[in-house]
């Protein structure tokens, strides 16, 4: 266990170095946030029927999505990809650590440190600066203290799903090698079905039960709605159950695929 | 002539290289088709719920979306060399390119034709085709649509060239530029009239997306009477690319290599 914790800590520290990149990202995230809000405000202004989520909540939802954007597994781990391409992955197998465990630990750090770097300044922008310039466009504070506490828990759950998905994507590299295809499919599904582009509550009613059940909802949509109070704090344990169940499924799938991949592996001496 | 032959050879090599990994290529292309297809599904979902957007109907927004998306996929496909300039600089590959007796712009344009962008291109064409069935096309508006798409493609390419120019100073490609490339593409998929004034002004005067795609689209949809202004407006897209190539040449003078 100590080995995995050491990996997480080392990766976490390494990833926290990219502070300038985070600042540049902040500009882009704010820009996209503003465009999304302008589009949704225009739709709301023309609405003749009541929407299932109020405009202030939708605006908060957009900002939370922008803040926790990097929870989405955009890419596979480059170091792991390199190991698989060069064959150095066999050295990893000689270590007294479980390979899947190592990859999961790395993913866990990768899905936390960059998110923290971007989330905190994004919160400052969306909660403090935006209301000064454009009142009504801001990220509202959490619905209640309970909502905030549950959001923190759900955020942790979102990290788990995301890390499990990243580890699974790493495993698929054993088959695809160049490996840009799978991440692209996953990232697409995650942005659209996670609610980054359009808040999930605004989708047609028939699509919602499916969208809410998918693992992608657990990354951005469900935690954001716990924060804004759209999901009551008392219902938040269900969100956590959803996240943990999907994490278990994705971990099991990743482990199974990896064991098959390792079995295929032929080590050529030399 | 020689230049054109060389360019076509560059493209042919790049295509063959990409087809070497067939499974990944297929997945990337399908992925790209899906990425963008899902995007339009999102717009459809919003219209299914709200019916209208500032007086615009889904098929009208679909025309904007299709035109901008086709243009963006073209810029994305052909501008790969500029997009990767940061990496070329870091590895010192760029210095090797400078040694060759051919224009550096040509070499960067021919660096890699990203075939998987065909996914987005195809999807844009499909949406455009669907939107077309609601439009009473005339030769004039059809010609305007083609000019507008090419102009918008040049405009996006211009942003990518500017982004590349900035890497002469920063080396690392900064994420800031995504706001203007992907962000511009995203914003221009919706009618510009729904945005705030400052936003419209920025995308008219600084990055003339409004001129290259929004005004021509209004004329094609019959929202405006087609005037000579609607035909002149998209020329701003070509002018933008020309200006950015000028900036690129200026930036090139500051290039001092990374020493690797």
Interface residues (C-beta under 8 A of the other chain):
Chain A: X21 X24 X25 X27 X28 X31 X32 X34 X35 X38 X39 X42 X43 X44 X45 X46 X47 X48 X49 X51 X176 X177 X178 X179 X180 X181 X182 X184 X185 X188 X189 X192 X197 X198 X202 X203 X204 X207
Chain B: X21 X23 X24 X26 X27 X28 X30 X31 X32 X34 X35 X38 X39 X41 X42 X45 X46 X48 X49 X50 X51 X52 X53 X54 X55 X172 X174 X175 X176 X178 X179 X183 X186 X187 X190 X194 X195 X196 X199
